[in-house]
C-alpha cells in the first residue's frame, strides 16, 4: 500500500507572537516544528505500513528549512520524503496550496491512502485536507479518530463527532484527516536517526511538478490576509471572594444583572 502523508512546518505554539509593527506572525527566533496534527498523521501512516505493508512517502510544501521536519519524519519511520519548495509558492492561500500539493502527490506516485492532520496550528482553516482530496478526485473523511481495518480496498474507521463517533466505510484510494485521539506519536528510533542522517531529501520546484504558474502563490490565491491583530485586552475584572456557595451566588447575580440589567 502506497501511503502519502502531508506535513507542514509551523511555529512552536508556545512561542507564537505577533509583530506589533506589522501585525503579522513573528517567526524570528521562534522554533519551528511539525504541525501537531500532522505528527499524528505521520504516526498513523507508519503504523498502517507496519500492519498492512507498503511504503510511507512524506511531502511538505515550504521553504528550504522545512527539510528539518522531513528528516525527522524519516527518523520516525517514513520511507521517502519530498520538499516542495519554490519562490513561486510564496503567499499561497489554501486553494493554491492544494493545487501545488496535488501536483506533488501525483509526481510522487499514485497513492492508495493520503493522510493529513485535521488542521494546521498557524492557519487553522482545516481546508487543505478536503481541498486536496477534491484535487485528487478521492473520497475523504475528516476528523478520523481510529482506523479499524483495511480489507479488500475498503477502509473501516471511526470519525469523531460532537456527541460521540460515527463508524464509516470508505473505498480506497481515499484521503483522511486525523485528530490527536487517533494515536500517540513515537519517538525517533536510533536506527531511524541513523537512516535520516544519511538520507537525501528530494526537492521539487514548480517546474519539477509541472505546475501552471498562474495557479501558484499569491497570484494564484483568490483570498489574502489583509490584517492580523490580537484580541483587545480589557483591564476591568471583578474578584469574587467567600465560600464556594457564596461565590456561585454572587456570580449568578452578576451574570443576571449583565443580561437583564440591574
C-alpha contacts under 8 A as a table, 3 or more apart, distances in Angstrom:
res1	aa1	res2	aa2	distance
1	X	49	X	7.40
1	X	52	X	7.40
1	X	53	X	6.26
1	X	54	X	4.25
1	X	55	X	6.41
1	X	111	X	7.78
1	X	112	X	6.03
1	X	113	X	7.74
2	X	54	X	5.65
2	X	55	X	5.28
2	X	56	X	6.44
2	X	57	X	7.71
2	X	110	X	7.50
2	X	111	X	5.00
2	X	112	X	5.22
2	X	113	X	6.62
3	X	45	X	6.46
3	X	49	X	7.77
3	X	54	X	7.37
3	X	55	X	6.00
3	X	56	X	4.81
3	X	57	X	6.21
3	X	111	X	5.78
3	X	112	X	6.02
3	X	113	X	4.91
3	X	114	X	5.86
3	X	115	X	7.54
4	X	45	X	7.70
4	X	56	X	5.75
4	X	57	X	4.77
4	X	58	X	5.79
4	X	59	X	7.31
4	X	105	X	7.58
4	X	111	X	6.25
4	X	113	X	6.31
4	X	114	X	4.76
4	X	115	X	6.27
5	X	41	X	6.65
5	X	42	X	6.05
5	X	45	X	6.89
5	X	56	X	7.09
5	X	57	X	6.19
5	X	58	X	4.80
5	X	59	X	6.29
5	X	114	X	5.77
5	X	115	X	4.76
5	X	116	X	5.99
6	X	38	X	7.15
6	X	58	X	5.85
6	X	59	X	4.95
6	X	60	X	5.87
6	X	114	X	7.62
6	X	115	X	6.45
6	X	116	X	5.35
6	X	117	X	7.85
7	X	34	X	6.82
7	X	35	X	6.83
7	X	38	X	5.24
7	X	39	X	7.52
7	X	42	X	7.83
7	X	58	X	7.03
7	X	59	X	6.28
7	X	60	X	5.21
7	X	61	X	7.97
7	X	116	X	6.87
7	X	117	X	7.52
8	X	34	X	5.94
8	X	35	X	5.60
8	X	38	X	7.08
8	X	60	X	5.64
8	X	61	X	6.83
8	X	62	X	7.45
8	X	66	X	7.92
8	X	120	X	7.46
9	X	32	X	6.19
9	X	33	X	5.52
9	X	34	X	4.93
9	X	35	X	5.86
9	X	60	X	7.78
9	X	62	X	7.31
9	X	66	X	5.99
9	X	69	X	6.68
10	X	32	X	5.40
10	X	33	X	5.57
10	X	34	X	6.26
10	X	35	X	5.59
10	X	120	X	7.62
10	X	121	X	7.06
10	X	122	X	6.30
11	X	15	X	7.17
11	X	16	X	6.35
11	X	27	X	6.84
11	X	30	X	6.26
11	X	31	X	5.90
11	X	32	X	4.42
11	X	33	X	6.19
11	X	122	X	7.23
12	X	15	X	5.59
12	X	16	X	6.47
12	X	30	X	6.87
12	X	31	X	5.60
12	X	32	X	5.47
12	X	33	X	5.85
13	X	16	X	5.27
13	X	121	X	7.40
15	X	30	X	5.96
15	X	31	X	7.41
16	X	25	X	7.13
16	X	26	X	7.15
16	X	27	X	7.57
16	X	30	X	7.16
17	X	25	X	6.03
17	X	26	X	5.86
18	X	23	X	5.74
18	X	24	X	5.51
18	X	25	X	4.68
18	X	26	X	5.42
18	X	229	X	7.50
18	X	230	X	7.50
19	X	22	X	5.56
19	X	23	X	5.15
19	X	24	X	5.58
19	X	25	X	6.12
19	X	26	X	5.33
20	X	23	X	5.33
20	X	24	X	7.87
23	X	227	X	6.59
23	X	228	X	5.29
23	X	229	X	5.61
24	X	227	X	7.39
24	X	228	X	5.88
24	X	229	X	7.69
26	X	30	X	7.74
27	X	30	X	5.16
27	X	31	X	7.96
33	X	69	X	6.75
34	X	38	X	6.69
34	X	39	X	6.28
34	X	69	X	5.86
35	X	38	X	5.22
35	X	39	X	6.40
35	X	117	X	7.83
35	X	120	X	5.97
35	X	121	X	6.55
36	X	39	X	5.17
36	X	40	X	6.92
36	X	117	X	7.73
36	X	120	X	7.75
36	X	121	X	7.59
37	X	40	X	5.32
37	X	41	X	6.55
37	X	116	X	7.75
37	X	117	X	4.30
37	X	118	X	6.05
37	X	119	X	6.67
37	X	120	X	7.08
37	X	178	X	6.94
37	X	179	X	6.23
37	X	180	X	6.10
38	X	41	X	4.79
38	X	42	X	6.15
38	X	116	X	5.88
38	X	117	X	4.17
38	X	118	X	7.66
38	X	120	X	7.90
39	X	42	X	5.10
39	X	43	X	6.28
39	X	117	X	7.46
39	X	185	X	6.59
40	X	43	X	5.03
40	X	44	X	6.15
40	X	117	X	6.93
40	X	178	X	7.07
40	X	179	X	7.26
40	X	180	X	6.07
40	X	182	X	7.10
40	X	183	X	6.41
40	X	184	X	7.01
40	X	185	X	5.82
41	X	44	X	5.14
41	X	45	X	6.21
41	X	115	X	5.65
41	X	116	X	5.56
41	X	117	X	5.56
41	X	177	X	7.49
41	X	178	X	6.11
42	X	45	X	5.11
42	X	46	X	6.32
42	X	58	X	7.94
42	X	73	X	7.32
42	X	78	X	7.78
42	X	115	X	7.57
42	X	185	X	7.97
43	X	46	X	5.22
43	X	47	X	6.04
43	X	76	X	7.83
43	X	183	X	7.29
43	X	184	X	7.55
43	X	185	X	5.29
43	X	186	X	6.88
44	X	47	X	4.94
44	X	48	X	6.05
44	X	182	X	7.67
44	X	183	X	7.02
45	X	48	X	5.25
45	X	49	X	6.19
45	X	56	X	6.38
45	X	115	X	7.08
46	X	49	X	5.02
46	X	50	X	6.21
46	X	56	X	6.54
46	X	77	X	6.01
46	X	78	X	6.54
47	X	50	X	5.16
47	X	51	X	6.31
48	X	51	X	5.04
48	X	52	X	5.77
48	X	53	X	7.30
49	X	52	X	5.32
49	X	53	X	4.59
49	X	54	X	5.36
49	X	55	X	6.21
49	X	56	X	6.98
50	X	53	X	5.66
50	X	54	X	7.96
55	X	78	X	7.53
55	X	79	X	6.12
56	X	77	X	7.94
56	X	78	X	5.07
56	X	79	X	5.32
56	X	80	X	6.61
57	X	78	X	6.16
57	X	79	X	5.88
57	X	80	X	4.64
57	X	81	X	5.63
57	X	82	X	7.75
57	X	108	X	7.93
58	X	70	X	7.08
58	X	73	X	7.33
58	X	78	X	6.70
58	X	79	X	7.92
58	X	80	X	6.18
58	X	81	X	4.67
58	X	82	X	6.30
59	X	70	X	7.75
59	X	81	X	5.83
59	X	82	X	4.86
59	X	83	X	6.01
59	X	84	X	7.24
59	X	104	X	7.77
59	X	105	X	7.64
60	X	66	X	7.37
60	X	70	X	7.35
60	X	82	X	6.51
60	X	83	X	5.17
60	X	84	X	6.00
61	X	66	X	7.91
61	X	83	X	5.96
61	X	84	X	4.51
61	X	85	X	5.95
61	X	101	X	7.14
62	X	65	X	7.80
62	X	66	X	5.84
62	X	83	X	7.13
62	X	84	X	6.35
62	X	85	X	5.41
62	X	86	X	7.97
63	X	66	X	5.69
63	X	85	X	5.61
63	X	86	X	7.37
64	X	67	X	6.00
64	X	83	X	7.77
64	X	85	X	6.56
65	X	68	X	6.13
66	X	69	X	5.71
66	X	70	X	6.89
66	X	83	X	7.39
67	X	70	X	5.08
67	X	71	X	6.16
67	X	83	X	6.64
67	X	201	X	7.25
68	X	71	X	5.18
68	X	72	X	6.33
69	X	72	X	4.91
69	X	73	X	6.15
70	X	73	X	4.89
70	X	74	X	6.31
70	X	81	X	6.12
70	X	82	X	7.65
70	X	83	X	7.63
70	X	201	X	7.58
71	X	74	X	5.15
71	X	75	X	6.39
71	X	81	X	7.92
71	X	196	X	5.54
71	X	197	X	7.60
71	X	199	X	7.69
71	X	201	X	7.63
72	X	75	X	5.03
72	X	76	X	6.36
72	X	188	X	7.48
72	X	193	X	7.90
72	X	196	X	7.16
73	X	76	X	5.06
73	X	77	X	6.60
73	X	78	X	5.72
73	X	81	X	8.00
74	X	77	X	5.34
74	X	78	X	4.52
74	X	79	X	6.28
74	X	80	X	7.10
74	X	81	X	7.24
74	X	192	X	6.69
74	X	193	X	7.74
74	X	195	X	7.41
74	X	196	X	5.40
75	X	78	X	7.13
75	X	188	X	5.16
75	X	189	X	6.64
75	X	191	X	7.69
75	X	192	X	3.97
75	X	193	X	4.62
75	X	194	X	7.56
75	X	195	X	6.70
75	X	196	X	5.14
76	X	186	X	6.93
76	X	187	X	6.57
76	X	188	X	4.56
76	X	189	X	6.68
76	X	192	X	6.08
76	X	193	X	7.84
77	X	188	X	7.76
77	X	192	X	6.42
78	X	81	X	7.46
80	X	201	X	7.76
81	X	201	X	5.68
81	X	202	X	6.52
82	X	201	X	5.99
82	X	202	X	4.89
82	X	203	X	5.75
82	X	204	X	6.94
83	X	201	X	7.00
83	X	202	X	6.19
83	X	203	X	4.69
83	X	204	X	6.04
84	X	101	X	7.92
84	X	104	X	7.12
84	X	203	X	5.91
84	X	204	X	4.75
84	X	205	X	6.09
84	X	206	X	7.93
85	X	89	X	7.19
85	X	203	X	6.69
85	X	204	X	6.10
85	X	205	X	5.59
85	X	206	X	7.71
86	X	89	X	5.61
86	X	90	X	7.59
86	X	204	X	7.85
86	X	205	X	5.27
86	X	206	X	6.32
87	X	90	X	5.54
88	X	206	X	7.12
88	X	213	X	7.49
88	X	216	X	6.32
88	X	217	X	5.65
89	X	92	X	5.89
89	X	97	X	7.92
89	X	100	X	7.98
89	X	206	X	7.86
89	X	216	X	5.52
89	X	217	X	4.07
89	X	218	X	7.45
90	X	217	X	4.84
90	X	218	X	6.35
91	X	217	X	4.93
91	X	218	X	4.45
91	X	221	X	7.77
92	X	95	X	7.56
92	X	96	X	5.27
92	X	97	X	5.72
92	X	216	X	6.57
92	X	217	X	3.92
92	X	218	X	5.09
92	X	219	X	8.00
92	X	220	X	7.11
92	X	221	X	5.82
93	X	96	X	5.48
93	X	97	X	5.99
93	X	217	X	7.28
93	X	218	X	7.29
93	X	221	X	5.33
93	X	222	X	7.63
93	X	223	X	6.39
93	X	224	X	6.93
94	X	97	X	4.86
94	X	98	X	6.01
94	X	127	X	6.59
94	X	128	X	5.83
94	X	131	X	7.82
94	X	221	X	7.78
95	X	98	X	5.39
95	X	99	X	6.39
95	X	128	X	7.78
95	X	131	X	7.27
95	X	220	X	7.95
95	X	221	X	6.45
95	X	222	X	7.83
96	X	99	X	5.13
96	X	100	X	6.23
96	X	215	X	6.03
96	X	216	X	5.38
96	X	217	X	6.16
96	X	220	X	5.76
96	X	221	X	5.64
97	X	100	X	5.15
97	X	101	X	6.12
97	X	128	X	7.29
97	X	216	X	7.64
97	X	217	X	7.71
98	X	101	X	5.08
98	X	102	X	5.93
98	X	128	X	5.88
98	X	129	X	7.96
98	X	131	X	5.91
98	X	132	X	4.91
98	X	135	X	7.15
99	X	102	X	5.18
99	X	103	X	6.34
99	X	132	X	7.21
99	X	135	X	6.81
99	X	215	X	7.42
99	X	216	X	7.76
100	X	103	X	5.24
100	X	104	X	6.33
100	X	211	X	7.06
100	X	216	X	7.02
101	X	104	X	4.94
101	X	105	X	6.03
101	X	132	X	7.14
102	X	105	X	5.09
102	X	106	X	6.21
102	X	132	X	6.12
102	X	135	X	6.17
102	X	136	X	6.27
103	X	106	X	5.25
103	X	107	X	6.29
103	X	209	X	5.64
103	X	210	X	7.16
103	X	211	X	6.71
104	X	107	X	4.95
104	X	108	X	6.24
104	X	204	X	7.76
104	X	209	X	5.66
105	X	108	X	5.09
105	X	109	X	6.48
105	X	110	X	7.37
105	X	111	X	7.75
106	X	109	X	5.32
106	X	110	X	6.03
107	X	209	X	6.09
111	X	114	X	6.63
111	X	173	X	6.82
112	X	172	X	6.01
112	X	173	X	4.34
112	X	174	X	6.71
113	X	172	X	6.78
113	X	173	X	5.39
113	X	174	X	5.23
113	X	175	X	5.79
113	X	176	X	7.76
114	X	173	X	7.96
114	X	174	X	6.38
114	X	175	X	4.54
114	X	176	X	6.33
115	X	175	X	5.83
115	X	176	X	5.07
115	X	177	X	5.88
115	X	178	X	7.41
116	X	129	X	5.99
116	X	175	X	7.73
116	X	176	X	6.31
116	X	177	X	4.69
116	X	178	X	6.45
117	X	120	X	7.17
117	X	129	X	7.61
117	X	177	X	5.10
117	X	178	X	5.10
117	X	179	X	6.68
118	X	126	X	5.91
118	X	129	X	7.31
118	X	142	X	6.87
118	X	143	X	6.08
118	X	177	X	4.82
118	X	178	X	5.14
118	X	179	X	5.74
119	X	123	X	7.73
119	X	124	X	5.53
119	X	125	X	6.35
119	X	126	X	4.26
119	X	127	X	7.43
119	X	128	X	7.65
119	X	129	X	7.88
120	X	123	X	5.63
120	X	124	X	5.18
120	X	125	X	7.29
120	X	126	X	7.01
121	X	124	X	5.38
125	X	128	X	7.64
126	X	129	X	6.84
126	X	130	X	7.89
127	X	130	X	5.77
127	X	131	X	5.88
128	X	131	X	5.02
128	X	132	X	5.84
129	X	132	X	5.22
129	X	133	X	6.35
129	X	175	X	7.52
129	X	176	X	7.47
129	X	177	X	6.20
130	X	133	X	5.07
130	X	134	X	6.41
130	X	140	X	6.64
130	X	142	X	7.61
130	X	175	X	7.89
131	X	134	X	5.22
131	X	135	X	6.36
132	X	135	X	4.99
132	X	136	X	6.17
133	X	136	X	5.05
133	X	137	X	5.92
133	X	138	X	5.08
133	X	139	X	6.59
133	X	140	X	6.19
133	X	174	X	7.56
133	X	175	X	5.94
134	X	137	X	4.89
134	X	138	X	6.19
134	X	139	X	7.75
135	X	138	X	7.85
138	X	173	X	6.46
138	X	174	X	5.16
138	X	175	X	6.54
139	X	170	X	7.32
139	X	171	X	7.58
139	X	173	X	7.61
139	X	174	X	5.12
139	X	175	X	6.41
140	X	170	X	7.91
140	X	174	X	5.59
140	X	175	X	4.60
140	X	176	X	5.57
140	X	177	X	7.96
141	X	144	X	6.82
141	X	159	X	7.48
141	X	175	X	6.62
141	X	176	X	5.04
141	X	177	X	6.53
142	X	159	X	7.00
142	X	176	X	5.78
142	X	177	X	4.70
142	X	178	X	6.57
143	X	159	X	5.62
143	X	160	X	5.59
143	X	176	X	7.75
143	X	177	X	5.60
143	X	178	X	4.96
143	X	179	X	5.39
144	X	147	X	7.47
144	X	157	X	7.03
144	X	158	X	5.83
144	X	159	X	4.36
144	X	160	X	6.00
144	X	176	X	6.76
144	X	177	X	6.12
144	X	178	X	4.58
144	X	179	X	6.01
144	X	182	X	7.03
145	X	157	X	7.72
145	X	158	X	5.66
145	X	159	X	5.65
145	X	160	X	5.82
145	X	178	X	6.24
145	X	179	X	5.78
145	X	180	X	7.40
145	X	181	X	5.48
145	X	182	X	4.29
146	X	157	X	5.59
146	X	158	X	5.07
146	X	159	X	7.24
146	X	181	X	7.81
146	X	182	X	5.08
146	X	183	X	7.96
147	X	155	X	7.44
147	X	156	X	6.25
147	X	157	X	4.36
147	X	158	X	6.44
147	X	182	X	7.88
148	X	155	X	7.59
148	X	156	X	5.39
148	X	157	X	5.12
148	X	158	X	7.34
149	X	155	X	5.87
149	X	156	X	5.28
149	X	157	X	7.16
150	X	153	X	6.57
150	X	154	X	5.66
150	X	155	X	4.45
150	X	156	X	6.37
151	X	154	X	5.36
151	X	155	X	6.56
153	X	171	X	5.98
153	X	172	X	5.20
153	X	173	X	7.69
154	X	169	X	6.50
154	X	170	X	5.71
154	X	171	X	4.61
154	X	172	X	5.89
155	X	169	X	5.56
155	X	170	X	5.32
155	X	171	X	6.28
155	X	172	X	6.92
156	X	167	X	7.16
156	X	168	X	5.76
156	X	169	X	4.52
156	X	170	X	6.63
157	X	167	X	5.73
157	X	168	X	5.46
157	X	169	X	6.45
158	X	165	X	6.13
158	X	166	X	5.52
158	X	167	X	4.62
158	X	168	X	6.26
159	X	165	X	5.32
159	X	166	X	5.12
159	X	167	X	6.44
159	X	168	X	7.28
160	X	164	X	6.31
160	X	165	X	4.46
160	X	166	X	6.63
161	X	164	X	5.13
161	X	165	X	4.87
161	X	166	X	6.95
162	X	165	X	7.73
170	X	174	X	7.18
171	X	174	X	6.62
178	X	182	X	6.80
179	X	182	X	5.98
180	X	183	X	6.55
180	X	184	X	7.77
181	X	184	X	7.85
188	X	192	X	6.05
188	X	193	X	6.35
189	X	192	X	4.91
189	X	193	X	6.12
190	X	193	X	5.12
190	X	194	X	6.28
191	X	194	X	5.19
191	X	195	X	6.34
192	X	195	X	5.11
192	X	196	X	6.05
193	X	196	X	4.97
193	X	197	X	6.07
194	X	197	X	5.18
194	X	198	X	6.79
195	X	198	X	5.47
195	X	199	X	6.00
196	X	199	X	4.95
204	X	207	X	7.85
204	X	208	X	5.45
204	X	209	X	6.64
205	X	208	X	4.99
205	X	209	X	6.53
206	X	209	X	5.50
206	X	210	X	6.30
206	X	211	X	5.38
206	X	213	X	7.56
207	X	210	X	5.08
207	X	211	X	6.23
208	X	211	X	7.81
211	X	215	X	7.70
211	X	216	X	7.72
212	X	215	X	5.65
212	X	216	X	7.06
213	X	216	X	5.38
213	X	220	X	7.87
214	X	219	X	6.42
214	X	220	X	5.54
215	X	219	X	6.88
215	X	220	X	4.00
215	X	221	X	7.33
216	X	219	X	6.26
216	X	220	X	4.61
216	X	221	X	7.22
217	X	220	X	5.44
217	X	221	X	6.34
218	X	221	X	5.11
218	X	224	X	7.90
219	X	222	X	7.92
221	X	224	X	6.99
225	X	228	X	7.45
240	X	247	X	5.88
240	X	250	X	7.31
240	X	251	X	7.64
241	X	246	X	7.72
241	X	247	X	6.15
242	X	245	X	7.94
242	X	246	X	5.62
242	X	247	X	5.92
243	X	246	X	5.09
243	X	247	X	6.09
244	X	247	X	5.08
244	X	248	X	6.15
245	X	248	X	5.16
245	X	249	X	6.25
246	X	249	X	5.16
246	X	250	X	6.14
247	X	250	X	5.10
247	X	251	X	6.02
248	X	251	X	5.10
248	X	252	X	6.11
249	X	252	X	5.17
249	X	253	X	6.23
250	X	253	X	5.02
250	X	254	X	6.23
251	X	254	X	5.07
251	X	255	X	6.15
252	X	255	X	5.18
252	X	256	X	6.05
253	X	256	X	5.12
253	X	257	X	6.16
254	X	257	X	5.21
254	X	258	X	6.07
255	X	258	X	5.01
255	X	259	X	6.15
256	X	259	X	5.20
256	X	260	X	5.91
256	X	261	X	7.32
257	X	260	X	5.27
257	X	261	X	4.49
257	X	262	X	4.75
258	X	261	X	5.62
258	X	262	X	7.45
